[in-house]
Amino acid sequence: MSASVISASSFSTSMLRYGRSRALWLMLLVAPIGARYMLPFEDGGGIKIAVGDALPVMTSPFLGVSLGIIVSTLLLPIAWLYLRSNTTRRQPWQVEEVTAGSRVAIALGRFGADVGVLLGILAALNLAGLYLSTFMLQGDAVNLTELSFALWVVAAPAMIGLAALRILFDTRPLLRSGFGDFAYFCIWIGSITAPIVTDKAEPSFGANMWDFAGFVTPLKYGAPEGTDSFSIGGGFLATGTIDLDVMAGLLSPGYLESRLAWVAIAVALVVVGGLIYVPHKAKKRAVLTGRLGALLNAGRPPRAIPDAPAAKRAFASALNLVTAEFRLIGSGRAFLLLATAVGVIAAVAPDFRHASSPAALLLLLFALSAHAGRAEAHGLVALTKVAALAPMARRAAFVVSGALWATLLALPALLRHPPLETLALASATGASAAFVAIVLSTLTGSSFASRLVLLVLWYGYAST
């Protein structure tokens, strides 16, 4: 079978599975809704984009670049979450990995399907931008061609690169796990901050290659001389307006070439992913033998007693449930070692809010999402419904246990910080993280969504 036939089959199969994904319709709504609340409005609402401490005059190209910024800051993490947790997350590797088909061809087919879906989402955002331009721009300022050109040049390579990363991360066992989600989170943060390296550099192909998101050059190149610094977000004061020639930035030396280069790099990453693909393997449990194994292994279970009486109802079932959730969240020697390190940081750090608390939350978000994903796995919830306590009681106990763990990790900080404020902040952040983890795991049936969302929220908490 030729590689082209394999790629076409992989592409069509993935597209059919995407067609059965109900979450795809929600993804098509994320971008337009995000555009409504993230675009800079004249009344001061939305996200501000300031160049040289002044707000650019709204034009069609600037509106397109603003929509591209929405893709980089809002849509890329959500799209990654969708790609890693939608209907195509489970592939028939038991069949594919024993065939003679090219892994590169299969990867290219799936990559094409992912790109098609992501560009469809970008097309929905483009339509939303065309609608928003009818009341955000006036008269001759409405130029649908320039708006669409700016959006696609800025955002399309970033979306294609995201699809390539998804395929690459599916090829190695370590990157298929939660570590891959953390690695993507670091890559996303790095892609937004990397253009700082070229702050004083002249426009060129090399300088633009640092800008994976693609919106830095259009904002800086078209600004008047001496006003090339820019800010995105809120909490800063911008006075006056400034005329920004965005089209000049889009057509500046090396910019379009760099966007095409990122597309080529994305395709190359998919090819590399197919070449380095490692098949799935069943996990093997390490078994110790000899005297050491006899000492450490659990041994045989106790003999069953056929005529044993029925178990009595627990005296404090709710307390026992909280205790069980507390132990399951903190299970494992690695967690206990890291918790000890967090306790040392809390005891010596001079700033609890910006040092000890983020460290504790970073540890807890992985533990909380992992346990929530296990507890809310499809099929297990139906089994727990026959228990003495309802699943909602277990979820409430999970939130309480998350608050208790955060409070426990904050106890060493009482040596240097006010007890009431420290414990209140710790318990509130722990309960909030546990609530987000259990809600998202209940909705998705896995730990992936809660882990990625908690990482994004943690970054915002640690950096504010």
C-alpha positions in Angstrom: 0.0 0.0 0.0 1.4 3.4 -1.0 2.1 6.2 1.5 -0.4 8.5 -0.2 -3.2 5.9 0.2 -2.3 5.4 3.9 -2.3 9.2 4.5 -5.6 9.6 2.8 -7.1 6.8 4.8 -5.7 8.2 8.1 -7.0 11.7 7.1 -10.5 10.5 6.2 -10.8 8.3 9.3 -9.8 11.2 11.6 -12.2 13.6 9.9 -15.1 11.2 10.4 -14.3 10.9 14.0 -14.1 14.6 14.4 -17.5 14.8 12.8 -18.9 12.8 15.7 -17.3 15.1 18.3 -19.9 17.2 20.0 -17.2 19.3 21.6 -16.2 20.5 18.1 -19.3 22.8 18.1 -18.3 24.3 21.4 -14.8 24.9 20.0 -16.3 26.8 17.1 -18.0 29.1 19.6 -14.9 29.7 21.8 -13.2 32.0 19.3 -16.1 34.3 18.4 -17.2 34.6 22.1 -13.6 35.3 23.1 -13.3 38.0 20.4 -16.4 39.8 21.8 -14.8 40.1 25.3 -11.1 40.4 24.4 -11.0 43.0 21.7 -10.3 46.5 22.8 -13.5 48.6 22.8 -13.8 52.4 22.8 -15.7 52.3 26.1 -12.6 50.9 27.8 -13.8 47.3 27.9 -12.0 44.3 26.6 -8.2 43.7 26.5 -6.1 46.7 25.9 -3.4 46.7 23.2 -1.2 49.8 23.7 1.8 50.8 21.6 4.1 53.5 23.1 1.5 54.1 26.0 -1.2 54.9 23.4 -4.1 53.0 22.0 -3.8 52.3 18.2 -6.6 53.6 16.1 -8.9 50.7 15.1 -8.4 49.7 11.5 -9.2 46.6 9.6 -5.6 45.2 9.7 -5.3 46.1 13.4 -8.6 44.3 14.0 -7.2 41.2 12.2 -4.0 41.3 14.3 -6.0 41.7 17.5 -8.0 38.6 16.5 -4.6 36.8 16.0 -3.6 37.8 19.5 -6.8 36.2 20.8 -5.6 33.0 19.0 -2.2 33.1 20.7 -3.4 34.0 24.2 -6.8 32.2 24.4 -7.4 29.8 21.7 -4.1 27.9 21.5 -4.3 26.4 25.0 -8.0 25.5 24.5 -7.3 24.0 21.1 -4.5 21.9 22.7 -6.9 20.7 25.3 -9.4 19.8 22.6 -6.8 17.9 20.4 -5.6 15.9 23.4 -9.0 15.0 24.8 -11.5 14.8 21.9 -12.8 11.7 20.1 -9.5 11.1 18.3 -7.4 10.8 21.5 -7.7 7.0 21.5 -6.2 5.6 18.4 -6.4 1.9 17.3 -2.7 1.4 17.9 -3.2 -2.3 18.6 -4.1 -2.7 14.9 -1.9 -0.1 13.3 1.4 -1.0 15.1 1.4 -4.5 13.8 0.8 -3.5 10.2 3.4 -2.6 7.6 2.0 0.9 7.1 4.4 3.9 7.2 4.2 5.7 10.5 5.1 8.9 8.7 2.2 8.5 6.3 -0.2 7.9 9.2 1.1 10.9 11.1 0.7 13.2 8.0 -2.9 12.0 7.6 -3.8 12.8 11.2 -1.9 16.1 11.0 -3.9 17.1 7.9 -7.2 16.3 9.8 -6.0 18.3 12.9 -5.1 21.2 10.6 -8.4 21.1 8.8 -10.3 21.3 12.1 -8.1 24.1 13.5 -8.4 26.1 10.4 -12.1 25.6 10.5 -12.1 27.2 13.9 -10.0 30.0 12.5 -12.5 30.5 9.7 -15.3 30.9 12.4 -13.2 33.5 14.1 -12.7 35.2 10.7 -16.5 35.4 10.2 -16.9 36.8 13.7 -14.3 39.5 12.9 -16.1 40.5 9.8 -19.3 40.9 11.8 -17.5 42.9 14.6 -16.0 45.2 12.0 -19.4 46.4 10.9 -19.9 48.3 14.2 -16.3 48.7 15.4 -15.2 50.4 12.2 -16.8 53.2 10.3 -17.1 54.0 6.6 -14.0 53.4 4.5 -12.2 51.9 7.5 -13.9 48.6 6.8 -11.6 46.5 4.5 -12.5 42.8 4.7 -9.6 41.7 2.6 -7.0 43.4 4.9 -8.7 42.1 8.0 -8.8 38.5 6.8 -5.2 38.7 5.4 -3.9 40.0 8.8 -5.7 37.3 10.8 -4.6 34.4 8.6 -1.0 35.5 8.2 -0.7 35.9 12.0 -2.7 33.0 13.3 -2.7 30.2 10.7 1.0 29.2 11.1 0.5 29.1 14.9 -2.5 26.8 14.5 -0.6 24.6 12.1 2.3 24.4 14.5 0.0 23.4 17.3 -1.3 20.5 15.3 2.3 19.4 14.6 3.1 19.5 18.3 0.1 17.3 19.0 1.3 14.7 16.5 4.9 14.9 17.8 3.8 14.5 21.4 1.8 11.4 20.5 4.9 9.5 19.3 6.8 9.1 22.6 5.6 7.4 25.8 6.7 10.3 28.1 5.1 13.0 26.0 1.8 11.0 25.8 1.5 11.4 29.6 0.9 14.4 31.9 4.5 15.4 31.4 3.6 16.2 27.8 0.9 18.6 28.9 3.4 20.4 31.2 5.9 20.5 28.4 3.4 22.1 26.0 2.5 24.6 28.7 6.2 25.6 28.9 6.4 25.8 25.1 3.3 28.1 24.9 4.7 30.5 27.6 8.1 30.5 25.8 6.5 31.2 22.4 4.8 34.3 23.9 7.9 35.6 25.7 10.6 34.7 23.1 10.2 37.8 20.9 11.7 39.8 23.8 15.1 38.7 22.5 14.7 40.7 19.4 13.4 43.9 21.1 16.1 46.1 19.6 16.8 44.0 16.4 16.1 45.3 12.9 13.3 43.6 11.0 14.6 40.5 9.3 13.9 36.9 8.7 16.0 35.8 11.6 14.4 38.2 14.0 10.9 37.2 12.9 11.6 33.6 13.5 11.6 34.3 17.2 8.0 35.3 17.0 6.0 32.1 16.7 2.8 33.9 17.6 3.4 36.3 14.8 1.8 39.5 16.2 4.9 41.4 17.5 6.3 42.7 14.2 2.9 44.0 12.9 2.6 46.0 16.2 6.2 47.3 16.3 7.2 47.9 12.6 4.2 50.1 11.7 4.5 52.3 14.8 6.0 55.8 14.6 9.7 56.0 15.4 10.5 55.8 19.1 7.2 54.1 20.0 7.9 50.5 19.3 7.2 49.2 22.8 3.8 47.7 23.4 1.7 46.2 26.2 -1.2 43.7 26.0 -3.7 43.1 28.8 -5.0 45.3 31.5 -4.0 47.2 34.6 -2.0 49.9 32.8 -2.9 53.5 31.8 -2.9 54.3 28.1 -3.5 58.0 27.1 -4.2 59.2 23.6 -4.3 57.3 20.3 -1.7 56.4 17.8 -1.8 55.6 14.0 -0.4 52.2 13.4 0.5 51.0 9.9 -0.2 47.3 10.4 0.0 46.4 6.7 3.6 47.7 6.6 4.5 45.4 9.4 2.8 42.4 7.7 4.8 43.2 4.5 8.0 44.1 6.3 11.3 42.4 5.4 11.4 38.7 6.3 7.9 38.6 8.0 5.9 36.6 5.4 8.9 34.3 4.8 9.1 33.6 8.5 5.4 32.6 8.6 6.0 30.2 5.7 9.1 28.8 7.5 7.0 28.0 10.6 4.6 26.1 8.4 7.5 24.1 6.9 8.9 23.5 10.4 5.5 22.1 11.4 5.4 19.6 8.6 9.0 18.6 9.4 8.1 18.0 13.0 5.3 15.6 11.9 7.8 13.7 9.7 10.2 13.5 12.6 7.4 12.3 14.8 6.6 9.5 12.4 10.3 8.5 12.2 10.8 8.4 16.0 7.5 6.8 16.9 7.7 4.3 19.7 5.0 1.7 19.9 2.8 1.3 23.0 3.8 -1.3 25.5 2.0 -2.8 28.4 3.4 -1.6 31.7 5.3 -4.2 33.6 5.3 -4.2 37.4 8.7 -4.6 39.1 8.7 -7.7 41.3 11.4 -8.1 43.9 12.7 -11.6 44.6 14.6 -13.1 47.5 14.6 -11.9 51.1 14.3 -8.3 50.2 11.2 -9.1 48.1 9.7 -11.1 50.8 10.2 -8.2 53.2 8.8 -5.5 51.0 6.1 -7.3 49.0 2.6 -7.3 50.3 2.4 -11.1 50.5 -0.7 -13.2 50.3 -4.0 -11.7 51.2 -5.6 -13.0 54.5 -7.8 -16.1 54.2 -11.5 -15.4 53.7 -13.9 -16.1 56.6 -17.2 -17.5 55.1 -19.3 -17.0 58.2 -18.0 -13.5 59.1 -20.8 -11.1 60.2 -21.7 -8.1 58.1 -19.7 -5.0 58.5 -21.1 -2.4 60.9 -21.9 1.1 59.7 -19.0 3.5 60.3 -19.3 5.8 63.3 -18.2 8.9 61.3 -18.6 8.0 57.6 -18.2 11.6 56.4 -14.9 12.0 58.3 -13.7 8.6 57.0 -14.5 9.8 53.5 -12.4 13.0 53.9 -9.6 10.9 55.4 -9.6 8.5 52.5 -9.6 11.3 49.9 -6.8 13.0 51.8 -4.7 9.9 51.7 -5.4 9.2 48.0 -4.4 12.7 47.0 -1.1 12.4 48.8 -0.3 8.8 47.9 3.2 7.9 46.7 6.7 8.5 48.0 7.4 11.1 45.3 4.6 13.3 46.5 5.7 13.1 50.1 9.3 14.0 49.2 8.1 17.0 47.1 5.7 18.0 49.9 8.6 18.0 52.3 10.6 20.3 49.9 7.6 22.6 49.7 7.4 22.7 53.5 11.1 23.7 53.7 10.4 26.5 51.1 7.5 27.7 53.2 9.6 27.8 56.3 12.5 29.9 54.8 10.8 31.9 52.0 10.3 35.6 52.9 7.2 35.9 50.7 4.5 33.3 51.2 2.2 34.7 48.5 4.7 34.7 45.7 7.0 31.8 46.7 5.6 29.2 49.1 1.9 29.4 47.9 2.7 28.9 44.2 5.1 26.1 45.0 2.5 24.3 47.0 -0.2 24.8 44.4 2.1 23.5 41.6 2.6 20.3 43.5 -1.1 20.0 44.4 -2.4 20.7 40.9 -0.7 17.5 39.6 -1.9 15.4 42.6 -5.4 16.8 42.5 -5.9 16.3 38.8 -4.4 12.8 38.9 -6.7 11.6 41.7 -9.8 13.4 40.2 -9.1 11.8 36.9 -8.9 8.3 38.5 -12.1 8.8 40.5 -14.1 10.2 37.7 -13.1 7.7 35.0 -15.9 6.5 32.8 -17.5 3.4 34.3 -16.2 3.8 37.8 -18.7 6.6 38.7 -21.5 4.2 37.9 -20.0 1.7 40.4 -19.6 4.2 43.1 -23.3 5.1 43.0 -24.1 1.9 44.8 -21.8 2.9 47.8 -23.2 4.1 51.1 -22.2 7.7 50.3 -23.2 9.4 47.0 -20.6 10.5 44.4 -21.4 14.1 45.3 -20.4 13.5 48.9 -17.1 12.1 47.7 -16.6 15.2 45.5 -17.3 17.5 48.4 -14.8 15.5 50.5 -12.2 15.9 47.7 -12.6 19.7 47.8 -12.2 19.6 51.6 -9.1 17.4 51.3 -7.5 19.7 48.8 -8.0 22.6 51.2 -6.5 20.5 54.1 -3.5 19.6 52.0 -2.8 23.2 51.1 -3.2 24.2 54.7 -0.9 21.5 55.9 1.8 22.6 53.4 1.5 26.2 54.6 2.0 25.3 58.3 5.8 25.8 58.2 5.2 29.4 56.9 3.6 30.3 60.2 7.1 30.8 61.6 7.5 33.9 59.5 4.1 35.1 58.4 0.7 36.1 60.1 -1.2 32.8 60.9 -4.7 34.0 60.0 -3.8 35.5 56.6 -1.5 32.6 55.7 -3.9 29.8 56.5 -6.9 31.6 54.9 -5.0 32.1 51.7 -3.7 28.5 51.7 -7.1 26.9 52.4 -8.9 29.1 49.8 -6.4 28.4 47.0 -6.3 24.7 47.8 -10.1 24.4 47.8 -10.4 26.4 44.6 -7.8 24.2 42.8 -9.6 21.1 44.1 -13.0 22.4 42.9 -11.7 23.2 39.4 -10.0 19.7 39.2 -13.1 17.8 40.3 -15.5 19.8 38.1 -13.5 19.4 34.9 -12.7 15.7 35.6 -16.4 15.1 36.2 -17.3 16.7 32.8 -14.5 15.0 30.8 -13.9 11.8 32.6 -10.1 12.3 32.6 -7.4 14.3 34.3 -6.1 16.0 31.2 -8.5 19.0 31.0 -8.2 19.8 34.7 -4.4 19.6 34.6 -4.0 22.0 31.7 -6.5 24.5 33.0 -5.0 24.4 36.4 -1.5 25.0 34.9 -2.8 28.1 33.1 -4.5 29.4 36.2 -1.4 28.7 38.3 0.7 30.7 35.9 -1.7 33.6 36.3 -1.7 33.3 40.1 2.1 33.0 40.3 2.7 36.0 38.0 0.2 38.5 39.4 
